[in-house]
Structure formats: structure tokens, C-alpha cells
């Protein structure tokens, strides 16, 4: 084998290894949604949202107040994005001024395949509730209960925090 052939093979191998490393470090994108709506869910008048983070790999699913004021009570991101390993939420109760926060480990709470599902949360005083909303529409025959999230009126949904009702 000539020096030129050896160098060519070595460069090809290096290129392949770099390509594999790039693939391994890029998060897998899954089409799903992350959203919340404090007005429809009823918590916007009682709590100010100060910060949230659905995972740490996608900037669109994170926000933080820089001046202590609310960052709003609704947001929605829908499309291919990494499935978050955690949900962090920080809020202030308007009546008392108390600041609360909760970090939920999602790794064993989410379905194996989040394709076309949505993750949402509801603040109820000192408690955070987290729900998965499935793509399956409710019909008049469905006996699934209404949950704290308004999205459960239209699609089958289940609570994954603080309890874990189903998967």
C-alpha cells in the first residue's frame, strides 16, 4: 500500500468517526408539543410564572424572568424537538408572594414514544401537576375523566406528576 493510499484511508476513517461523533452528540428529534395555558387552566390569576425549562437541549422550551416579573401564562412549542429529561417550573403565589419551584424527572414518566403527544403543566397553589396529552381525540363514548388541564376536554390525557396514572 502506498503512502497516498494509507493517508486516504486514514482520512476516510477519521471523517467517518467525526460524522458518527456528531450524530451521537445531536439529540434525537421527535415531533411533539410542549405547552401550557394558565388562563384556560385557571392558574393565571393566582400565580406568576417566573421560569420554566422542558429539558435543557432546546432553547425554545425554556424561559426565565430577569426582573422578577411574570414571563406570561401561556406558551406553545410544537414540532420536531428533543424529548426533555426533566421539567422545571418556578412560580410565585400572588396572594402571599411565596416563591415555589419544582423539578420533575421525566425519564421514567413519559411514554416510550412521544410522537404527536404533548406535555403540559398546571399550577394549583403550591402544587405542580404535569400531564401527557395523547393525539387520540375524545369521543362522546369516552369515559376518561376531565383533568386539571383544559386539554383533557378534547384529547385523552393522563397525569404523570405528582401521581402517575397510566402510560
C-alpha positions as CSV (number, residue, x, y, z in Angstrom):
1,X,0.0,0.0,0.0
2,X,1.4,3.4,-0.9
3,X,1.7,6.3,1.4
4,X,-1.1,8.1,-0.6
5,X,-3.5,5.2,-0.2
6,X,-2.7,4.9,3.6
7,X,-3.3,8.6,4.0
8,X,-6.6,8.4,2.0
9,X,-7.8,5.5,4.2
10,X,-6.8,7.3,7.4
11,X,-8.6,10.5,6.4
12,X,-11.7,8.5,5.3
13,X,-11.7,6.7,8.7
14,X,-11.3,10.0,10.6
15,X,-14.1,11.5,8.6
16,X,-16.4,8.6,9.4
17,X,-15.5,8.8,13.1
18,X,-16.2,12.5,13.2
19,X,-19.5,12.0,11.5
20,X,-20.5,9.3,14.0
21,X,-19.5,11.6,16.9
22,X,-21.6,14.4,15.5
23,X,-24.6,12.1,15.2
24,X,-24.1,10.8,18.7
25,X,-24.0,14.3,20.2
26,X,-27.0,15.6,18.3
27,X,-30.3,15.0,20.3
28,X,-32.9,12.8,18.6
29,X,-35.8,15.0,17.4
30,X,-39.3,13.8,18.0
31,X,-42.4,15.6,16.7
32,X,-44.4,16.5,19.8
33,X,-45.6,19.6,21.7
34,X,-44.8,21.4,25.0
35,X,-47.3,23.9,26.1
36,X,-49.2,25.5,29.0
37,X,-52.1,27.9,29.3
38,X,-52.7,29.4,32.7
39,X,-55.8,31.2,31.6
40,X,-57.6,28.1,30.2
41,X,-56.4,26.0,33.2
42,X,-57.3,28.7,35.7
43,X,-54.0,29.4,37.5
44,X,-53.0,32.7,35.8
45,X,-54.9,34.8,38.3
46,X,-53.3,33.1,41.3
47,X,-49.7,32.6,40.2
48,X,-47.0,34.3,38.3
49,X,-44.8,32.1,36.2
50,X,-41.1,33.0,36.7
51,X,-39.2,30.3,34.9
52,X,-39.7,27.0,33.1
53,X,-37.5,24.6,31.3
54,X,-38.6,21.5,29.5
55,X,-35.2,19.8,29.3
56,X,-32.0,21.7,28.6
57,X,-31.4,20.9,24.9
58,X,-33.8,23.2,23.2
59,X,-33.9,26.9,23.8
60,X,-37.5,27.3,22.6
61,X,-38.8,25.3,25.6
62,X,-37.1,27.5,28.2
63,X,-37.7,30.9,29.7
64,X,-36.6,32.8,32.7
65,X,-37.7,36.1,34.2
66,X,-34.7,38.5,34.5
67,X,-36.5,41.1,36.6
68,X,-38.8,39.0,38.9
69,X,-41.9,39.7,36.8
70,X,-44.0,37.0,35.2
71,X,-42.9,35.6,31.9
72,X,-46.5,35.1,30.9
73,X,-49.1,32.4,31.5
74,X,-49.1,30.6,28.1
75,X,-46.7,29.2,25.6
76,X,-46.7,26.5,23.0
77,X,-43.9,24.8,21.0
78,X,-44.9,22.2,18.5
79,X,-42.7,20.2,16.1
80,X,-39.6,18.2,16.0
81,X,-37.6,18.7,19.2
82,X,-35.7,16.7,21.8
83,X,-37.8,15.0,24.4
84,X,-36.9,16.6,27.7
85,X,-35.5,14.6,30.6
86,X,-36.9,17.0,33.1
87,X,-39.4,19.8,33.6
88,X,-38.5,22.7,35.9
89,X,-41.1,25.3,36.9
90,X,-40.7,28.3,39.2
91,X,-43.7,30.4,40.2
92,X,-44.9,33.0,42.7
93,X,-48.2,32.8,44.5
94,X,-49.8,36.3,44.1
95,X,-51.6,36.3,47.4
96,X,-48.6,35.5,49.7
97,X,-45.7,36.4,47.4
98,X,-44.2,32.9,48.2
99,X,-41.9,31.6,45.5
100,X,-42.1,27.9,44.7
101,X,-40.2,25.7,42.3
102,X,-40.4,22.0,41.3
103,X,-38.2,19.9,39.1
104,X,-39.8,16.7,37.8
105,X,-37.6,13.9,36.4
106,X,-39.4,12.8,33.2
107,X,-37.2,9.9,32.2
108,X,-39.4,7.2,33.6
109,X,-42.7,9.1,33.4
110,X,-43.1,9.8,29.7
111,X,-44.3,7.2,27.2
112,X,-41.6,5.5,25.2
113,X,-42.7,7.3,22.1
114,X,-43.8,10.9,22.4
115,X,-44.6,11.3,18.7
116,X,-47.6,13.6,18.3
117,X,-48.1,13.8,22.1
118,X,-48.0,16.9,24.2
119,X,-46.6,17.7,27.6
120,X,-48.3,20.4,29.7
121,X,-48.4,21.5,33.3
122,X,-50.8,23.2,35.6
123,X,-50.0,25.2,38.8
124,X,-52.5,24.7,41.6
125,X,-51.3,26.8,44.6
126,X,-48.2,25.1,46.0
127,X,-48.6,22.0,43.7
128,X,-47.4,21.4,40.2
129,X,-49.3,18.9,38.0
130,X,-47.8,17.5,34.8
131,X,-49.8,15.8,32.1
132,X,-49.3,14.0,28.8
133,X,-51.9,14.7,26.2
134,X,-52.3,11.9,23.6
135,X,-53.1,12.5,19.9
136,X,-56.3,10.5,20.4
137,X,-59.4,12.7,20.3
138,X,-62.1,12.1,22.8
139,X,-65.4,10.9,21.6
140,X,-68.8,11.1,23.3
141,X,-68.4,7.5,24.4
142,X,-65.1,8.1,26.2
143,X,-65.4,7.8,30.0
144,X,-62.0,9.4,30.6
145,X,-62.2,11.9,33.4
146,X,-61.6,15.6,33.0
147,X,-58.3,16.5,34.5
148,X,-56.9,19.8,35.7
149,X,-55.8,20.7,32.2
150,X,-58.3,22.1,29.7
151,X,-56.7,19.9,27.0
152,X,-58.3,16.8,28.6
153,X,-61.7,18.0,27.3
154,X,-60.7,17.3,23.7
155,X,-58.0,14.6,23.9
156,X,-57.2,11.6,26.1
157,X,-54.7,12.7,28.6
158,X,-53.2,11.4,31.8
159,X,-51.4,12.8,34.8
160,X,-47.7,11.9,35.2
161,X,-46.9,14.1,38.2
162,X,-47.4,14.1,41.2
163,X,-49.1,10.8,40.6
164,X,-48.6,8.6,37.6
165,X,-52.0,7.4,36.4
166,X,-51.2,5.4,33.2
167,X,-48.9,5.2,30.2
